[in-house]
Amino acid sequence: MNISLFMTVAAILGSIYIWIGKSASKNLKTNDDYYLMGRSLSYFQLALTLLATQLGGGTLIGAAQEAYQKGWIVLLYPLGNCLGFCFLGIKFGGKLRDLNISTIAEIFEKIYSSRPLRYIASSLSIIALFFILTAMVIAARFFFASMGLENPLIFIIFWSILIAYTVMGGLKAVVNTDILQALFIIGSIAIAFFSIKFTSISKPLPEITTSFGFSKVPWIGWLFMPLLFTLIEQDMGQRCFAAKNSRIIPFAAITAGISLFICSSVSIYFGILAKRYNLQFSDGASILLESVKTFTNPLATTLFMGAIFMAVISTADSILCAISSNLSYDFLSSKKIKTNKQLRLSRLLTLATGLLSLAIGFFFNNVVGMLILSYELSVCTLFIPIIAAILMKKPSKLAAFLSIIAGGLGFITFRFISTPIPKELLTISLSFLGFIVGQKITNKSVITKEVVNED
């Protein structure tokens, strides 16, 4: 690989990103302009930004790391996100857009008429999203380590550029960079795949041998958690809220889901190739990047490195913008703050979140594990009440509260207690049970009041 060429390309891209951020910052007057693009997102923009958002360190770098150990079964991990896109497109995304809200947590105030529940939901969402943002920092560190660029200053500059253009232009800057990134990533992955040369290693291709039994596949964590999380996570919801209308969401989401699965499959394939040829790696190195170096030519490798560089950015800037929108809309919207000061404060929140993730990201190393933890926390506490709010006519505030409490208790308890049933399934079941109990209590109370009134 030509490191000089890559650094030149990265520098050019960084300059372009800063220019995009500056251009996007023009004519931003309100939080809706900053976080929702004035609700003007088109089909083309929506499809590519959805793809770029999920096509990040987890579905590329993290999936290849897992495939090196476990084989093709790791396809279940990106499949969860892809199916989530499909369900988002079929019905759920359009319903979110029609609610005319700004955050997923706002559902708890609009449907359940409870601001405290909105605060709780938003806090849980922020924590889960911050785990994902931290995972992107880890993935970026792996990326630079694989290239031999272990100087922390280089990594800090990279992350600072990401923060800078997101702070300046908000969602518009994120979407515009996503379009550039998605197209480049798809092209680079295709070139890398068709550039594979097995003759680059003299050792013949043996059969895969692995001790990872089929029965040990973490179905819930890999498949169902990402699927369910896609339906309720703020960055996905933010794009639905920003769409021109609900009609474009189905086609955009399904297009993004199919594209994501294809790109992730190529990444997993490189991880499996590395295992088949028994390639050895130093601690902290990315298996995906090392495999691409081994099996393709220098030009394809350089382009692929650029694609990974973009993939990590495309997820991280989206999460950063989503966390900031939660903080601004859910916790500051009730405050009497002037419009120009709101926009300035929103940028400060984005800046602070980005810098905090940079600092914390140096202390962890597990990309997929961090992602799965974030999915589990959000899904186990918020999925049931959010789905109920969308599908039911009169869901109960008490039901939503008990559902969150039961899910939270299950999330904590089953981290310390082993059970024959997957802990995620048990926790979601507890959350569902809490909702049912709360709904029945509310219904009974309503019936009692009606009887009293009749008397």
Order of alpha helices (4+ residues) and beta strands (2+ residues): alpha-alpha-alpha-alpha-alpha-alpha-alpha-alpha-alpha-alpha-alpha-alpha-alpha-alpha-alpha-alpha-alpha-alpha
